[in-house]
Amino acid sequence: MIQTTGPSTPSHLDLPDFRLSVGDGRLGSVTEIDAKIDALVPAWLTLPDIAEMLGVEVTRVRQLVKEGQLIAVRRGENRALHVPAAFIDGDKVVKGLSGTLTLLRDDGFTVEEMIEWLFTPDPTLPGTPAQALSENRGTEVKRRAQALAV
């Protein structure tokens, strides 16, 4: 089920940022996001939703997150893991997403900063980097991600 951000999301929330370590067997860079970042993403998918769309087990989706091919955040009342819906294209992960996430991670971005960058409009693209990836313009997005390191 796609969950959209709506007016019921309080804008005054200042949720704590926490990291679960890979060493303890849980997902690596999972954060709980603040309302500002949550508002940038128009729709979210839970891991079971993604598993169904990709035709795989939920454990495989968790592995994609752990490997850095997808990023997930904790959100909502039950703090379930969610992935931006824009990262899934039908029955596959959007082409170029994994490489872009790697570049951003190498640039020192946190998960929250990656989401903010991917969903903030860039007039030179035009649109957001997430939109450009979904439109198969990954090369342009990766160039901009590489330029961030300079």
Backbone as a chain_set.jsonl record, in Angstrom:
{"seq": "MIQTTGPSTPSHLDLPDFRLSVGDGRLGSVTEIDAKIDALVPAWLTLPDIAEMLGVEVTRVRQLVKEGQLIAVRRGENRALHVPAAFIDGDKVVKGLSGTLTLLRDDGFTVEEMIEWLFTPDPTLPGTPAQALSENRGTEVKRRAQALAV", "coords": {"N": [[0.837, -1.162, 0.0], [0.675, 2.15, -0.922], [1.724, 4.902, 0.863], [0.873, 8.154, 1.373], [2.155, 11.411, 2.05], [0.477, 13.662, 3.989], [-1.758, 16.354, 5.036], [-2.082, 15.684, 7.676], [0.339, 15.23, 8.792], [2.283, 16.334, 11.335], [3.963, 19.432, 11.412], [5.663, 20.302, 13.319], [7.124, 18.323, 14.482], [10.074, 16.97, 15.811], [11.837, 14.593, 15.281], [13.914, 12.039, 16.689], [17.172, 11.158, 15.446], [18.505, 8.098, 14.611], [20.79, 5.371, 14.423], [21.007, 2.062, 13.355], [23.175, -0.541, 13.942], [25.113, -2.477, 11.623], [26.549, -4.489, 12.658], [25.085, -5.579, 14.788], [23.332, -7.168, 13.514], [21.101, -5.973, 12.499], [19.448, -3.68, 10.242], [21.592, -1.48, 8.469], [21.93, 1.619, 7.759], [19.5, 2.937, 8.741], [17.176, 5.401, 9.398], [15.092, 7.513, 11.445], [12.972, 9.786, 10.146], [12.604, 13.391, 9.897], [9.8, 15.684, 9.867], [10.076, 17.568, 7.792], [11.676, 16.344, 5.8], [10.106, 14.127, 5.345], [7.891, 15.32, 4.182], [8.855, 16.019, 1.664], [8.812, 13.737, 0.091], [6.525, 12.291, -2.013], [5.134, 9.804, -1.887], [5.163, 6.655, -0.174], [6.419, 3.314, 0.314], [5.971, 0.235, 2.027], [8.212, -2.355, 3.197], [7.089, -5.002, 2.822], [5.231, -4.375, 0.777], [6.94, -3.655, -1.324], [8.294, -6.056, -1.679], [6.227, -7.646, -2.669], [5.698, -6.316, -5.088], [8.135, -6.654, -6.432], [8.215, -9.355, -6.559], [9.555, -10.972, -4.718], [10.854, -12.305, -1.589], [10.313, -10.698, 1.606], [12.632, -10.663, 3.084], [14.587, -10.489, 1.127], [14.217, -7.881, 0.203], [14.927, -6.502, 2.508], [17.607, -7.189, 2.474], [18.438, -5.802, 0.177], [18.259, -3.217, 1.167], [20.128, -3.342, 3.232], [22.441, -3.793, 1.736], [22.657, -1.38, 0.489], [21.411, -0.813, -1.893], [18.883, 0.102, -1.882], [17.285, 2.643, 0.08], [15.941, 2.977, 3.314], [13.648, 4.294, 5.691], [12.477, 4.868, 9.036], [9.172, 5.491, 9.788], [5.956, 6.956, 10.554], [3.308, 5.949, 12.848], [3.847, 3.378, 13.901], [6.494, 3.176, 13.352], [7.436, 1.744, 11.136], [9.482, 0.35, 8.512], [10.023, 2.235, 5.603], [10.214, 2.944, 2.113], [10.908, 5.36, -0.358], [8.37, 5.566, -2.807], [9.039, 6.274, -5.376], [11.378, 4.986, -5.94], [10.879, 2.512, -6.928], [10.096, 0.869, -9.865], [7.575, -0.44, -11.32], [8.166, -3.716, -11.489], [10.775, -3.658, -10.614], [13.793, -2.205, -9.19], [14.443, 1.241, -9.606], [16.388, 2.071, -12.386], [19.78, 2.947, -12.105], [19.594, 3.943, -9.538], [20.949, 2.586, -7.431], [23.713, 3.045, -7.979], [23.764, 5.823, -7.765], [23.069, 6.162, -5.076], [25.319, 5.009, -3.927], [27.33, 6.833, -4.721], [26.448, 9.148, -3.349], [26.611, 8.231, -0.721], [29.361, 7.793, -0.565], [30.125, 10.43, -0.709], [29.607, 11.202, 1.812], [27.011, 11.568, 2.664], [24.154, 11.289, 4.781], [21.39, 9.001, 5.25], [19.056, 10.509, 5.462], [19.909, 12.939, 4.331], [20.434, 12.046, 1.739], [17.847, 11.42, 0.824], [16.698, 13.963, 0.973], [18.286, 15.343, -0.955], [17.706, 13.841, -3.282], [14.98, 14.359, -3.639], [14.641, 17.077, -3.819], [13.869, 19.792, -5.846], [15.76, 20.431, -8.809], [16.687, 22.861, -10.831], [18.371, 22.614, -13.022], [18.022, 20.123, -14.035], [15.509, 19.39, -15.63], [13.385, 19.29, -12.647], [13.306, 16.825, -9.997], [16.162, 14.955, -8.769], [15.293, 12.313, -8.264], [13.061, 12.096, -9.956], [14.351, 12.376, -12.418], [15.931, 10.046, -12.442], [13.891, 8.131, -12.622], [13.041, 8.659, -15.135], [14.961, 7.624, -16.722], [17.316, 9.13, -16.84], [19.746, 8.821, -15.587], [22.513, 9.237, -15.884], [22.861, 12.025, -15.936], [22.065, 12.612, -13.33], [23.954, 11.214, -11.81], [26.271, 12.619, -12.538], [25.826, 15.059, -11.284], [25.772, 14.206, -8.628], [28.407, 13.307, -8.357], [29.728, 15.722, -8.641], [29.205, 16.908, -6.232], [31.098, 16.042, -4.476], [33.354, 17.431, -5.023]], "CA": [[0.0, 0.0, 0.0], [1.434, 3.385, -0.974], [1.297, 5.848, 1.874], [1.244, 9.496, 0.968], [2.293, 12.395, 3.103], [-0.674, 14.551, 3.88], [-1.84, 17.443, 5.984], [-2.103, 15.201, 9.051], [1.707, 15.122, 9.273], [2.607, 17.554, 12.08], [5.191, 20.065, 10.942], [6.479, 20.678, 14.467], [7.83, 17.163, 15.019], [11.519, 16.948, 15.706], [12.065, 13.208, 15.638], [15.333, 11.72, 16.883], [17.889, 10.445, 14.402], [19.259, 7.009, 15.212], [21.372, 4.43, 13.472], [21.113, 0.681, 13.801], [24.446, -1.004, 13.397], [25.129, -3.718, 10.86], [27.166, -5.472, 13.534], [24.135, -6.265, 15.644], [22.458, -7.974, 12.666], [19.96, -5.214, 12.014], [19.74, -2.876, 9.059], [22.647, -0.505, 8.675], [21.722, 3.055, 7.82], [18.076, 3.233, 8.816], [16.931, 6.527, 10.289], [13.728, 8.001, 11.573], [13.104, 11.085, 9.497], [11.807, 14.481, 10.423], [8.629, 16.033, 9.055], [10.499, 18.306, 6.594], [12.106, 15.366, 4.798], [8.924, 13.307, 5.057], [7.013, 16.092, 3.302], [9.429, 16.078, 0.309], [8.54, 12.491, -0.63], [5.077, 12.238, -2.208], [4.528, 8.51, -1.571], [6.065, 5.701, 0.462], [6.05, 1.898, 0.272], [6.545, -0.595, 3.083], [9.032, -3.437, 2.639], [6.242, -6.054, 2.257], [4.673, -3.898, -0.496], [7.999, -3.74, -2.332], [8.522, -7.48, -1.93], [5.147, -8.107, -3.543], [5.887, -5.713, -6.411], [9.321, -7.239, -7.06], [8.063, -10.806, -6.63], [10.581, -11.588, -3.882], [10.543, -12.353, -0.166], [10.642, -9.48, 2.34], [14.039, -10.754, 3.489], [15.399, -10.01, -0.011], [14.119, -6.418, 0.202], [15.776, -6.087, 3.623], [18.983, -7.339, 2.013], [18.7, -4.679, -0.729], [18.494, -2.054, 2.022], [21.394, -3.567, 3.934], [23.505, -3.655, 0.739], [22.7, -0.005, 0.011], [20.769, -0.658, -3.2], [17.7, 0.883, -1.535], [17.376, 3.224, 1.41], [14.682, 2.909, 4.041], [13.561, 5.089, 6.917], [11.373, 4.536, 9.926], [8.197, 6.59, 9.821], [4.608, 6.569, 10.946], [3.057, 5.646, 14.252], [4.516, 2.144, 14.334], [7.899, 3.279, 12.936], [7.751, 0.7, 10.161], [10.414, 0.752, 7.468], [9.417, 2.704, 4.364], [11.101, 3.34, 1.019], [10.167, 6.222, -1.295], [7.754, 4.82, -3.908], [9.718, 6.639, -6.628], [12.538, 4.115, -6.138], [10.432, 1.251, -7.518], [9.479, 1.042, -11.184], [6.881, -1.681, -11.653], [8.679, -4.908, -10.811], [12.229, -3.558, -10.418], [14.328, -0.98, -8.608], [14.723, 2.216, -10.653], [17.732, 1.979, -12.959], [20.686, 4.016, -11.722], [19.444, 4.339, -8.141], [22.001, 1.998, -6.606], [24.957, 3.771, -8.223], [23.609, 7.17, -7.222], [23.146, 6.044, -3.618], [26.727, 4.759, -3.599], [28.042, 8.109, -4.861], [26.05, 10.029, -2.249], [27.177, 7.658, 0.51], [30.795, 8.086, -0.629], [30.25, 11.869, -0.459], [29.367, 11.421, 3.237], [25.609, 11.859, 2.926], [23.352, 10.39, 5.606], [20.179, 8.566, 4.545], [18.154, 11.657, 5.425], [20.446, 13.885, 3.346], [20.232, 11.456, 0.406], [16.438, 11.609, 0.456], [16.498, 15.387, 0.725], [18.896, 15.687, -2.232], [16.993, 13.174, -4.377], [13.619, 14.865, -3.795], [14.637, 18.534, -3.893], [13.933, 20.194, -7.257], [17.011, 20.944, -9.357], [16.29, 23.499, -12.094], [19.247, 22.243, -14.132], [17.678, 18.787, -14.571], [14.71, 19.971, -14.544], [12.709, 18.353, -11.752], [14.144, 16.319, -8.913], [16.994, 13.832, -9.183], [14.489, 11.085, -8.25], [12.285, 12.083, -11.203], [15.278, 12.14, -13.525], [16.26, 8.615, -12.431], [12.735, 7.365, -13.106], [12.912, 8.945, -16.57], [16.154, 7.057, -17.35], [18.336, 10.163, -17.023], [20.664, 8.553, -14.491], [23.844, 9.795, -16.127], [22.817, 13.412, -15.488], [21.97, 12.603, -11.87], [25.246, 10.777, -11.28], [27.22, 13.716, -12.719], [25.578, 16.035, -10.216], [26.197, 13.576, -7.364], [29.876, 13.313, -8.348], [30.171, 17.108, -8.462], [29.045, 17.278, -4.826], [32.314, 15.649, -3.762], [34.443, 18.349, -5.38]], "C": [[0.892, 1.239, 0.0], [0.859, 4.328, 0.063], [1.788, 7.215, 1.462], [1.347, 10.39, 2.184], [1.162, 13.376, 2.933], [-0.668, 15.597, 4.96], [-1.856, 16.977, 7.436], [-0.709, 15.027, 9.622], [2.067, 16.405, 10.01], [3.936, 18.133, 11.634], [6.124, 20.414, 12.09], [7.282, 19.51, 15.041], [9.33, 17.298, 14.801], [11.942, 15.561, 16.174], [13.552, 12.918, 15.777], [15.896, 10.948, 15.703], [18.663, 9.326, 15.085], [19.724, 6.06, 14.139], [21.381, 3.051, 14.107], [22.368, 0.12, 13.171], [24.291, -2.312, 12.636], [25.648, -4.836, 11.746], [26.18, -6.221, 14.412], [23.1, -7.048, 14.822], [21.243, -7.242, 12.149], [20.387, -4.351, 10.837], [20.701, -1.75, 9.391], [22.199, 0.927, 8.817], [20.241, 3.401, 7.765], [17.884, 4.368, 9.802], [15.446, 6.771, 10.413], [13.785, 9.44, 11.103], [12.228, 12.146, 10.137], [10.714, 14.854, 9.418], [9.011, 16.759, 7.769], [10.873, 17.338, 5.477], [10.91, 14.508, 4.385], [8.002, 14.012, 4.059], [7.543, 16.18, 1.869], [9.025, 14.88, -0.551], [7.021, 12.336, -0.776], [4.418, 10.92, -1.803], [5.589, 7.55, -1.061], [5.525, 4.288, 0.3], [6.689, 1.188, 1.466], [7.36, -1.704, 2.424], [8.17, -4.593, 2.119], [5.606, -5.65, 0.919], [5.695, -4.035, -1.621], [8.269, -5.194, -2.685], [7.473, -8.026, -2.881], [5.331, -7.578, -4.964], [7.052, -6.36, -7.159], [9.22, -8.749, -7.213], [9.131, -11.551, -5.851], [10.089, -11.635, -2.438], [10.951, -11.023, 0.493], [12.111, -9.493, 2.774], [14.964, -10.271, 2.374], [15.365, -8.486, -0.071], [14.97, -5.858, 1.34], [17.252, -6.162, 3.229], [19.357, -6.203, 1.057], [18.984, -3.403, 0.062], [19.85, -2.179, 2.701], [22.585, -3.367, 2.995], [23.626, -2.233, 0.187], [22.098, 0.196, -1.362], [19.447, 0.09, -3.08], [17.996, 1.56, -0.203], [15.989, 3.224, 2.023], [14.776, 3.768, 5.288], [12.396, 4.591, 7.751], [10.459, 5.744, 9.975], [6.846, 6.046, 10.225], [4.526, 6.204, 12.42], [3.799, 4.41, 14.738], [5.979, 2.08, 13.924], [8.32, 2.134, 12.022], [8.725, 1.255, 9.123], [9.657, 1.106, 6.197], [10.501, 3.129, 3.388], [10.298, 4.285, 0.127], [9.654, 5.404, -2.486], [8.444, 5.101, -5.236], [10.918, 5.757, -6.922], [12.175, 2.789, -6.784], [9.696, 1.557, -8.818], [8.859, -0.288, -11.592], [7.404, -2.841, -10.841], [10.193, -4.887, -10.644], [12.578, -2.243, -9.724], [14.69, -0.056, -9.767], [16.19, 2.122, -11.082], [18.556, 3.198, -12.533], [20.604, 4.423, -10.26], [20.608, 3.841, -7.291], [23.321, 2.749, -6.755], [24.915, 5.181, -7.652], [23.712, 7.151, -5.704], [24.588, 5.809, -3.172], [27.54, 6.046, -3.676], [27.72, 9.042, -3.7], [26.629, 9.543, -0.923], [28.68, 7.957, 0.578], [31.083, 9.569, -0.384], [29.98, 12.208, 1.006], [27.937, 11.75, 3.595], [25.01, 10.829, 3.884], [22.139, 9.973, 4.782], [19.221, 9.742, 4.399], [18.615, 12.675, 4.38], [20.293, 13.36, 1.925], [18.8, 11.683, -0.056], [16.172, 13.073, 0.143], [17.068, 15.782, -0.64], [18.113, 15.098, -3.403], [15.613, 13.762, -4.646], [13.514, 16.384, -3.761], [14.773, 18.932, -5.359], [15.28, 20.809, -7.626], [16.673, 21.542, -10.72], [17.176, 23.124, -13.28], [18.879, 20.882, -14.709], [16.585, 18.815, -15.647], [13.993, 18.874, -13.745], [13.632, 17.94, -10.63], [15.061, 15.222, -9.45], [16.218, 12.512, -9.204], [13.645, 10.975, -9.52], [13.179, 11.765, -12.394], [15.685, 10.668, -13.597], [15.113, 7.797, -13.011], [12.497, 7.568, -14.596], [14.152, 8.492, -17.34], [17.186, 8.124, -17.712], [19.364, 10.064, -15.902], [22.042, 9.147, -14.661], [23.913, 11.236, -15.639], [22.823, 13.494, -13.965], [23.317, 12.226, -11.266], [26.307, 11.868, -11.436], [27.066, 14.745, -11.601], [26.012, 15.481, -8.854], [27.719, 13.572, -7.253], [30.402, 14.72, -8.09], [30.055, 17.557, -7.009], [30.306, 17.004, -4.034], [33.46, 16.631, -3.989], [34.464, 19.559, -4.481]], "O": [[1.778, 1.357, 0.846], [-0.354, 4.526, 0.131], [2.98, 7.413, 1.229], [0.71, 10.153, 3.211], [0.923, 13.867, 1.83], [0.297, 15.724, 5.714], [-1.662, 17.788, 8.341], [-0.563, 14.713, 10.803], [2.152, 17.464, 9.388], [4.922, 17.409, 11.495], [7.273, 20.787, 11.853], [8.044, 19.696, 15.99], [9.783, 17.693, 13.727], [12.355, 15.379, 17.32], [14.365, 13.495, 15.055], [15.189, 10.183, 15.046], [19.4, 9.577, 16.038], [19.119, 5.962, 13.072], [21.73, 2.905, 15.278], [22.592, 0.298, 11.974], [23.445, -3.144, 12.966], [25.242, -5.99, 11.606], [26.413, -7.382, 14.748], [22.11, -7.533, 15.37], [20.431, -7.825, 11.431], [21.566, -4.308, 10.486], [20.629, -1.146, 10.461], [22.097, 1.412, 9.944], [19.788, 4.08, 6.844], [18.379, 4.303, 10.927], [14.648, 6.303, 9.6], [14.576, 10.23, 11.62], [11.25, 11.846, 10.822], [10.714, 14.395, 8.276], [8.341, 16.587, 6.75], [10.433, 17.498, 4.338], [10.735, 14.204, 3.205], [7.406, 13.369, 3.195], [6.76, 16.396, 0.945], [8.91, 14.995, -1.771], [6.309, 12.26, 0.225], [3.251, 10.919, -1.412], [6.754, 7.615, -1.455], [4.318, 4.089, 0.164], [7.811, 1.506, 1.861], [7.213, -1.961, 1.229], [8.483, -5.133, 1.058], [5.459, -6.486, 0.027], [5.367, -4.472, -2.724], [8.453, -5.53, -3.855], [7.794, -8.784, -3.797], [5.139, -8.314, -5.932], [6.973, -6.589, -8.366], [10.031, -9.362, -7.908], [9.569, -12.626, -6.259], [9.043, -11.076, -2.108], [11.826, -10.318, -0.008], [12.754, -8.445, 2.823], [16.019, -9.701, 2.654], [16.383, -7.862, -0.366], [15.659, -4.854, 1.162], [18.047, -5.301, 3.606], [20.475, -5.693, 1.118], [19.84, -2.605, -0.32], [20.626, -1.224, 2.735], [23.618, -2.836, 3.404], [24.593, -1.919, -0.508], [22.253, 1.267, -1.949], [18.95, 0.646, -4.06], [18.854, 1.106, 0.554], [14.99, 3.443, 1.338], [15.851, 3.944, 5.862], [11.459, 3.976, 7.242], [10.905, 6.874, 10.178], [6.621, 4.836, 10.237], [5.529, 6.159, 13.133], [4.32, 4.391, 15.854], [6.636, 1.058, 14.119], [9.433, 1.621, 12.131], [8.786, 2.462, 8.888], [8.765, 0.375, 5.767], [11.564, 3.609, 3.783], [9.118, 4.036, -0.12], [10.407, 4.645, -3.097], [8.435, 4.253, -6.128], [11.43, 5.771, -8.042], [13.061, 2.017, -7.152], [8.795, 2.394, -8.859], [9.537, -1.155, -12.142], [7.127, -2.948, -9.647], [10.831, -5.935, -10.544], [11.78, -1.308, -9.677], [15.189, -0.516, -10.795], [17.1, 2.097, -10.253], [18.083, 4.333, -12.595], [21.456, 5.173, -9.783], [21.185, 4.605, -6.517], [23.975, 3.053, -5.758], [25.909, 5.674, -7.121], [24.359, 8.012, -5.108], [25.024, 6.35, -2.156], [28.351, 6.321, -2.792], [28.62, 9.659, -3.13], [27.081, 10.343, -0.103], [29.205, 8.324, 1.629], [32.16, 9.923, 0.095], [30.107, 13.365, 1.406], [27.667, 12.171, 4.72], [25.323, 9.642, 3.804], [21.893, 10.543, 3.719], [18.641, 9.946, 3.332], [17.798, 13.209, 3.63], [20.048, 14.137, 1.002], [18.566, 12.091, -1.194], [15.499, 13.39, -0.838], [16.404, 16.483, -1.403], [17.882, 15.779, -4.402], [15.121, 13.675, -5.77], [12.41, 16.923, -3.681], [15.684, 18.469, -6.045], [15.859, 21.592, -6.871], [16.4, 20.802, -11.666], [16.769, 23.299, -14.429], [19.377, 20.517, -15.775], [16.855, 18.161, -16.654], [13.997, 17.701, -14.12], [14.62, 18.616, -10.342], [14.762, 14.621, -10.482], [16.459, 11.675, -10.073], [13.524, 9.893, -10.096], [12.81, 10.982, -13.269], [15.774, 10.103, -14.687], [15.335, 6.877, -13.798], [11.837, 6.756, -15.245], [14.374, 8.92, -18.473], [17.845, 8.04, -18.749], [19.796, 11.07, -15.341], [22.678, 9.524, -13.677], [24.89, 11.637, -15.007], [23.502, 14.339, -13.382], [23.767, 12.857, -10.31], [27.157, 12.027, -10.56], [28.051, 15.233, -11.047], [26.556, 16.213, -8.028], [28.263, 13.806, -6.173], [31.407, 14.893, -7.4], [30.74, 18.494, -6.598], [30.56, 17.663, -3.026], [34.425, 16.651, -3.225], [35.316, 20.433, -4.642]]}, "num_chains": 1, "name": "protein.A"}
